[in-house]
Amino acid sequence: MRNRQRSILRACVKPKRYLYTAVRNQALKHLAHEAVVRRSHAMVKRGGRVPGAGEGPIGADDEVEAHELAAAFEDAAVRLPARCREAYTLYREEG
């Protein structure tokens, strides 16, 4: 990555302009990230949930539904051709 950046800098006719733009873009990305962090902290302070921070405990109905869904997936996987079933199983179990 650094070699690529160096070659870009060497090929650049106006390196000062390139560096200014690169630093400005990094600063804008950092400020945008900081805004997201501040919003997340504000949500937590208000007692709200932060997206992606997980759910509460699973209810009994949710657990039953999850088992039924897993059984339906298993039944459907059994009916797949062997190679498709293998690919699906590897995807589900290995990611």
Order of alpha helices (4+ residues) and beta strands (2+ residues): alpha-alpha-alpha-alpha
